[in-house]
Amino acid sequence: MSGVRIFEDITSPKNGKGVLAKSVGVIDATADSVFEVFLNTDRRKRYEWDMLMGDLELVESYDGHYDVVYGTYDPKYLTRWHSKRDFIFSRQWFHGQDGTYTILQFPAIHKKKPPRLGYRRTKINPSTWEIRNLNTPMGSNVPRCLVTHTLEIHSTTWQRWKNSQCTKFEKSIPYALLCQVAGLKEYIGANPALHQQDVTVVHSKISSVSLSGAEYENVEVQDEFYDAIAAESSTSDEESDEDDNVENKDGKVKLKNISWAMTALPLQRTTAPNLCKELDSLVSPIEIDASDFQGSLCKGKDNNDTNCWTSPSGEGFMIRGKNYLKDNSKEVGGDPLLKLVAVDWLKVDKPVDKVALHGRSMVQSEAGKKLPFILVFNLQVPAKPNYSLVLYYASERPINKDSLLAKFIDGNDMFRDSRFKLIPSIVEGYWMVKRAVGTKACLLGKAVTCKYFRQDNFLEIDVDIGSSSVARSVVGLVLGYVTSLVVDLAILIEAKEEVELPEYILGTVRLNRIRLESAISFEV
């Protein structure tokens, strides 16, 4: 429709709350250019492409990545009733490490914009936008990006329109929202100046902040069909990957992140981490008894338990395979190298570092001191009050001194920042939270401030989420829905050289519907 594709998400039930629909289009401009056009509230420019939100007024802006907008529209284009309509919504946006923009839009209220005499207040559907750069075909100097607009639709006429495309749905607000991608595409297509804005086109598979030393093949997109629900996959991608078809040197086209193709291909699974490579195989393993360690957050017995943690396998995460430097191939993660033995959920007045030195820490227990190695992962959560989620991972053998893990443990902070990765996945939860969190691997040291403390038999990593306004906003959104979320996390060390491949997962955790009030007070 109008040069874009419309998709309905049928992967999971919506519990009678309507459907999720996506409008997807490829626009000949950079993600930066499209984002600037989208965010602009200038009425003269907005009216050229947006039939619903052409008349916008910026009410308030916060932190440079969040604002509240008020608008009015003429209902004669949508309904037969001509009463004036107005609306308020918030926009929150994030700029990913790969250059992708994610924008969340929620209906809102604001004290500066109370109900207006003569206007009927309309509620705008919650929606998300994703604007992501694509590879530029060889021989072309025109950059391209993929724009996806996802929204909740509660209209009873959606199903009839979907089948016949001739119903009252075409006079609805959701329909006008779905048409915004088409409007952007036509507006930018009619303004050549927006195609080139002092950008350098790179004909290679690369991200804006990729730290990989690999030289990627030149690629040319063979097809412009983009799977609309690829981002909903339970597997994970990372910051340097694109959802394009990659033509290998042997002439075969490699399909990536396309669900209809993946169903026909068996997923490769990584084997268990090579103990001879990372752990000292000459030393007999010790038996780690989970009952010897007790954190403030209890371990769940099954997936029905709440306010608890478990340690899933790595099958929900995609990591770099043995041939990644040659063909960018990923594999399903195997079992973690380290065992999660305890989790602390703490309430603190201010962010606390070096939790492992505290007398109440599991590291200071008699059982903890007997372990060959402990990795302490302290996620400092900004809120009122502040929280700390502390994960304790244990090794059954000493670390091999020549391993990548040993280089990370005893390396300098610059090396650690360039290698330590976190892969998130919202297994269950509100769809907009899933969009905000995503499933792409993040180099934590490049996104937020990380502090490292090495002593005795442990390494502690203190991650200050509040050091990034973007990360703080995402976590703020997550905390609002945390009691209904099932969250999986995986940590690993990025492999950049052939001898370091394939990657392996250091540790995982599943957080099952955590209650904020269950955090225990922690005093230094």
C-alpha positions in Angstrom: 0.0 0.0 0.0 1.5 3.3 -1.1 4.9 1.8 -1.5 5.1 0.2 2.0 4.2 -3.2 3.3 1.7 -3.8 6.1 2.1 -6.7 8.5 0.2 -8.2 11.3 2.0 -9.9 14.2 0.5 -13.3 14.7 3.4 -14.8 16.7 1.7 -14.5 20.1 -1.8 -14.0 21.5 -2.7 -10.4 22.5 -5.2 -11.5 25.2 -8.1 -9.8 23.5 -6.4 -6.4 23.5 -6.3 -6.0 19.8 -3.6 -6.7 17.3 -0.1 -5.4 16.5 0.5 -4.2 13.0 3.6 -2.9 11.3 4.1 -0.5 8.4 7.5 -1.2 6.8 9.2 0.7 4.0 12.7 1.4 2.6 13.5 5.1 2.3 16.4 6.5 0.2 18.1 8.5 2.9 20.2 8.0 6.0 18.6 7.1 9.3 19.9 10.4 10.6 18.0 12.3 7.9 14.8 10.4 8.4 15.0 10.8 12.1 15.4 14.6 11.8 12.4 14.8 9.5 10.3 12.6 11.8 11.1 14.6 14.9 10.6 18.0 13.3 7.3 19.7 14.5 7.5 22.6 11.9 4.0 22.8 10.7 4.9 23.8 7.1 7.1 20.7 6.6 5.0 18.3 8.7 1.9 18.9 6.6 3.6 17.7 3.5 3.8 14.1 4.7 1.7 13.6 7.9 -2.1 13.9 7.4 -2.8 13.2 11.1 0.0 15.0 13.1 0.6 17.9 10.7 -0.2 20.5 13.4 2.1 19.8 16.3 3.3 22.0 19.2 6.3 21.0 21.4 5.0 21.2 25.0 8.1 20.2 26.9 11.5 18.6 26.3 13.6 16.5 28.7 17.3 15.4 28.6 17.5 15.7 24.8 15.7 12.4 24.1 12.2 12.8 25.5 9.5 15.3 24.8 5.7 15.9 25.1 3.8 17.0 22.0 0.4 18.5 21.6 -1.5 18.5 18.3 -4.8 19.1 16.6 -6.3 17.7 13.5 -9.2 18.1 11.1 -11.4 15.0 11.5 -13.1 15.5 8.1 -10.4 13.3 6.5 -11.0 10.5 9.0 -14.7 10.6 10.1 -18.0 12.1 9.1 -18.1 14.0 12.3 -16.5 17.5 12.1 -16.0 18.3 15.7 -12.4 19.5 16.4 -10.0 17.0 17.9 -6.8 17.3 19.8 -4.3 14.9 21.4 -1.2 14.7 23.6 1.5 12.1 23.4 5.1 11.6 24.6 8.0 10.7 22.4 11.1 8.9 23.8 14.0 8.0 21.5 17.2 6.0 21.7 20.2 5.9 19.4 21.7 2.5 19.3 25.4 1.5 18.9 24.7 0.5 15.3 23.1 3.8 14.4 19.5 2.6 14.7 16.9 5.0 16.1 14.1 3.6 18.2 11.2 6.0 19.1 8.4 5.1 21.6 5.2 7.1 21.5 2.6 6.9 24.3 -0.6 8.8 24.9 0.0 11.4 27.7 -1.4 14.1 29.8 0.2 17.4 30.7 -0.7 20.2 33.1 0.1 22.8 30.4 -2.5 21.3 28.1 -5.8 20.6 29.9 -8.9 19.7 28.0 -9.6 22.5 25.5 -13.0 24.1 25.0 -14.5 23.1 21.6 -12.1 20.2 21.1 -12.6 16.5 21.8 -9.5 14.9 23.3 -8.4 11.8 21.3 -6.1 9.1 22.5 -3.3 8.3 20.0 -2.4 4.6 19.7 0.8 3.5 21.5 3.4 2.9 18.9 7.1 2.4 18.2 9.4 3.5 15.3 12.6 1.9 14.2 14.9 3.7 11.7 17.9 1.6 10.7 20.5 2.1 8.0 20.9 -0.5 5.3 23.8 -1.4 3.1 24.1 0.7 0.0 24.2 -1.3 -3.3 27.5 -1.2 -5.2 27.4 1.5 -7.9 25.0 3.7 -6.0 25.7 6.8 -3.9 22.2 6.9 -2.4 22.0 5.8 1.2 19.0 3.8 2.4 17.3 2.9 5.6 14.5 0.6 6.8 11.7 2.3 8.6 9.3 0.3 10.7 6.2 1.7 12.5 4.5 -0.7 14.9 1.3 0.1 16.7 -1.6 -1.4 18.7 -4.9 -1.5 16.8 -8.2 -2.0 18.6 -10.5 -1.3 15.7 -13.1 -3.9 15.0 -12.8 -3.1 11.3 -9.2 -4.2 11.0 -9.9 -7.8 10.0 -12.4 -6.7 7.3 -10.0 -4.1 5.9 -7.2 -6.6 6.0 -9.2 -8.9 3.7 -11.0 -6.5 1.4 -9.2 -3.1 2.1 -12.5 -1.4 1.7 -14.1 -0.6 5.1 -14.5 2.1 7.6 -10.9 1.3 8.9 -9.6 3.7 6.2 -11.3 6.5 8.2 -9.6 5.6 11.5 -6.6 7.0 13.4 -4.7 3.7 13.2 -5.0 3.8 9.4 -3.6 7.3 9.4 -0.7 6.2 11.6 0.1 3.3 9.3 0.2 5.7 6.4 2.9 7.8 8.0 5.7 5.6 6.7 4.4 6.0 3.2 4.2 9.8 3.7 7.8 9.9 4.9 8.9 7.9 1.9 7.1 10.1 -0.6 8.2 13.4 1.1 11.9 12.4 1.2 11.7 11.0 -2.3 10.4 14.4 -3.5 13.2 16.3 -1.7 16.6 15.2 -3.2 18.5 17.4 -0.7 17.5 14.9 2.0 19.2 12.0 0.2 22.7 13.4 0.6 23.6 15.3 3.8 27.3 15.2 4.1 27.4 11.5 4.7 30.0 9.0 3.6 28.5 5.9 2.1 30.3 2.8 3.1 29.8 -0.2 0.8 30.5 -2.8 3.6 28.9 -4.5 6.5 29.8 -2.2 9.3 28.2 -0.3 12.1 29.0 3.2 13.4 30.7 2.0 16.5 31.8 -1.5 15.6 35.1 -2.4 17.2 35.6 -5.5 15.1 38.9 -5.8 13.3 37.4 -8.0 10.6 37.2 -6.8 7.0 33.7 -7.4 5.8 32.8 -8.4 2.2 31.2 -5.9 -0.1 27.5 -6.8 -0.3 24.7 -5.9 -2.6 21.1 -6.4 -1.5 19.4 -8.8 -3.9 15.9 -8.4 -2.7 13.9 -5.8 -0.9 11.6 -8.1 1.1 12.3 -7.5 4.8 10.7 -9.8 7.4 8.4 -7.7 9.6 8.7 -9.9 12.6 12.4 -10.8 12.6 13.0 -8.5 15.6 10.6 -10.6 17.6 12.8 -13.7 17.3 14.0 -15.1 20.6 17.5 -15.3 19.3 19.8 -12.3 19.5 21.8 -10.2 17.0 24.6 -7.8 17.7 25.5 -4.3 17.0 27.4 -4.9 13.8 24.8 -6.9 12.0 22.2 -6.0 9.3 19.1 -7.8 8.1 20.2 -8.0 4.5 20.9 -10.8 2.1 24.6 -11.3 1.9 26.2 -12.7 -1.2 29.2 -14.9 -0.3 32.3 -15.2 -2.4 31.1 -18.5 -3.8 28.1 -16.8 -5.3 25.5 -18.2 -2.9 23.1 -15.8 -1.2 23.1 -16.1 2.6 19.8 -15.2 4.2 19.9 -13.6 7.6 17.1 -13.0 10.1 14.3 -13.9 7.7 11.8 -16.2 9.4 10.5 -18.0 6.3 14.0 -18.9 5.4 15.2 -19.8 8.8 12.4 -22.3 9.3 13.9 -24.4 6.5 17.4 -24.3 7.9 18.6 -26.2 10.9 20.2 -23.8 13.5 23.8 -24.6 14.3 24.4 -25.0 18.0 27.7 -24.3 19.8 29.2 -27.0 21.7 30.0 -26.6 25.4 32.9 -24.2 26.0 36.3 -25.8 25.6 37.4 -26.3 29.2 41.0 -26.9 28.1 40.9 -23.5 26.4 39.4 -21.4 29.1 39.7 -23.4 32.4 42.6 -25.4 33.7 41.8 -29.0 32.8 44.7 -30.3 34.8 43.0 -29.4 38.0 40.1 -31.6 39.2 36.8 -29.7 39.3 35.3 -28.9 42.7 31.6 -29.7 43.3 29.6 -26.5 43.5 26.7 -27.0 45.9 24.1 -24.3 45.4 22.8 -24.8 48.9 26.1 -23.4 50.2 25.3 -20.0 48.7 22.4 -17.8 49.6 21.5 -14.4 48.0 18.6 -12.1 48.9 16.7 -13.1 45.8 15.5 -16.7 45.9 16.1 -19.2 43.1 12.9 -20.3 41.3 11.9 -23.9 41.1 10.1 -23.5 37.7 8.8 -20.9 35.3 5.7 -20.4 37.3 7.5 -19.0 40.3 7.7 -15.2 40.6 10.1 -12.7 42.2 12.9 -15.2 41.6 15.8 -16.1 39.3 16.9 -19.1 37.3 19.8 -19.8 35.0 18.7 -20.8 31.5 20.9 -22.3 28.8 22.4 -20.2 26.1 20.0 -21.4 23.4 18.0 -18.2 23.4 21.1 -16.2 22.3 23.0 -16.0 19.0 26.8 -15.7 19.3 29.7 -15.6 16.9 30.5 -18.9 15.3 33.9 -20.4 14.3 33.8 -18.8 10.8 32.4 -15.5 11.9 35.3 -13.5 10.5 34.8 -15.1 7.1 31.0 -15.2 6.7 29.6 -13.4 9.8 27.8 -16.6 10.7 26.2 -17.0 14.2 25.4 -20.0 16.2 23.0 -20.7 19.0 24.7 -20.4 22.4 25.6 -23.4 24.4 25.7 -23.9 28.2 27.4 -21.1 30.2 31.0 -21.5 31.2 30.3 -20.2 34.7 27.6 -21.3 37.1 25.2 -18.7 38.6 25.2 -19.5 42.3 23.5 -16.5 44.0 21.7 -13.3 43.2 21.3 -10.2 45.5 18.5 -7.7 44.9 19.5 -4.7 47.0 18.0 -1.3 47.8 20.6 1.5 48.3 20.7 5.2 48.8 23.3 5.7 46.1 25.2 3.5 43.7 27.5 1.1 45.6 30.8 -0.3 44.2 32.8 -3.2 45.4 29.9 -5.1 46.8 32.1 -8.2 47.0 34.1 -6.7 49.9 31.0 -6.3 52.1 30.8 -8.8 54.9 27.3 -9.9 53.8 28.5 -10.7 50.3 28.5 -14.3 49.2 32.2 -13.8 48.1 33.2 -13.3 51.8 31.6 -16.5 53.0 33.6 -19.6 53.7 32.2 -21.4 50.8 32.9 -18.4 48.5 36.5 -18.2 49.5 37.0 -21.9 48.5 35.9 -21.3 44.9 38.6 -21.1 42.2 37.1 -17.9 40.7 34.0 -15.7 41.1 32.7 -13.1 38.6 30.6 -10.5 40.4 28.3 -8.6 38.0 26.8 -5.6 39.8 24.0 -3.8 37.8 23.4 -0.4 39.4 19.8 0.5 38.7 19.0 4.3 38.9 15.6 4.9 40.6 14.1 6.3 43.7 15.4 4.6 45.7 18.4 3.1 43.8 18.8 -0.6 43.4 21.6 -3.1 42.7 21.1 -6.4 41.0 24.2 -8.4 41.9 24.9 -11.7 40.1 27.5 -14.2 41.4 29.0 -16.6 38.8 31.4 -19.3 40.0 34.0 -21.5 38.2 34.6 -25.1 39.1 38.2 -24.9 37.9 40.9 -22.2 37.9 41.1 -20.0 34.9 43.6 -21.0 32.2 46.3 -18.3 32.2 46.5 -18.3 28.4 42.8 -18.0 27.8 40.7 -15.0 26.6 38.9 -15.0 29.9 42.3 -14.7 31.8 43.2 -11.7 29.5 39.9 -10.1 30.4 40.2 -10.8 34.1 43.7 -9.4 34.4 43.6 -7.0 31.5 43.4 -3.2 31.6 40.1 -1.3 31.7 40.3 -0.3 28.0 40.6 -3.9 26.9 37.7 -4.9 29.2 35.5 -2.1 27.9 36.1 -3.1 24.4 35.2 -6.8 25.0 32.5 -7.1 27.7 29.1 -7.7 26.1 25.6 -8.0 27.4 22.7 -9.6 25.4 19.2 -8.8 26.7 15.9 -10.5 25.8 12.4 -9.8 27.1 10.9 -13.3 27.1 7.5 -12.2 28.3 6.2 -8.7 28.7 4.6 -5.6 27.2 5.5 -5.4 23.5 6.7 -1.7 23.8 9.2 -2.8 26.5 10.4 -5.5 24.2 11.0 -2.9 21.5 12.8 -0.5 23.9 15.1 -3.2 25.2 15.7 -5.1 22.0 17.8 -8.2 21.6 21.0 -6.8 20.2 24.3 -7.3 22.1 25.7 -4.2 23.7 29.3 -3.5 24.5 28.6 -2.2 28.0 31.9 -0.3 28.4 31.0 1.8 25.3 27.4 2.5 26.5 27.8 3.1 30.2 30.5 3.6 32.8 31.9 0.3 34.0 34.3 -0.1 36.9 36.4 -3.2 37.5 37.8 -4.5 40.8 40.2 -7.4 40.8 41.2 -9.0 44.1 41.8 -12.5 45.5 39.7 -15.0 43.7 37.1 -12.6 42.1 36.6 -9.9 39.6 33.7 -7.4 40.2 32.2 -5.4 37.4 30.2 -2.4 38.6 27.9 -1.2 35.8 26.5 2.3 36.3 23.3 2.4 34.2 22.6 5.9 35.4 25.8 7.2 33.7 23.9 7.2 30.4 20.6 9.2 30.0 19.4 6.8 27.3 20.1 3.7 29.4 18.5 5.4 32.4 15.4 6.0 30.4 15.1 2.4 29.1 15.5 1.1 32.6 12.9 3.5 33.9 10.5 2.1 31.3 11.4 -1.5 32.3 10.8 -0.8 36.0 7.3 0.4 35.3 6.4 -3.0 34.0 8.9 -5.2 35.9 6.4 -7.2 37.9 5.0 -8.6 34.6 8.3 -9.1 32.8 10.4 -12.3 32.3 13.9 -11.0 31.4 16.9 -13.1 30.1 20.4 -11.8 30.2 23.6 -13.3 28.8 27.1 -12.0 29.4 30.2 -12.9 27.3 33.5 -11.6 26.0 33.5 -10.6 22.4 35.8 -12.6 20.2 37.6 -10.6 17.6 40.4 -12.9 16.4 40.1 -16.3 14.8 41.9 -18.1 17.7 39.2 -16.7 20.0 36.3 -18.1 18.0 33.7 -19.5 18.5 32.4 -17.3 21.2 31.0 -18.8 24.4 28.6 -17.5 27.0 30.1 -16.7 30.3 26.8 -16.7 32.2 23.1 -16.3 32.0 20.2 -15.3 34.3 16.4 -15.3 34.0 14.6 -12.7 36.2 11.0 -13.7 36.6 8.6 -10.9 37.5 10.7 -9.1 40.1 8.9 -7.1 42.8 10.7 -3.8 43.6 9.6 -3.9 47.2 11.3 -7.2 47.8 14.8 -5.6 47.6 16.6 -5.6 50.9 18.3 -2.5 52.3 22.0 -2.5 51.9 24.2 -0.2 53.9 27.9 0.2 53.3 
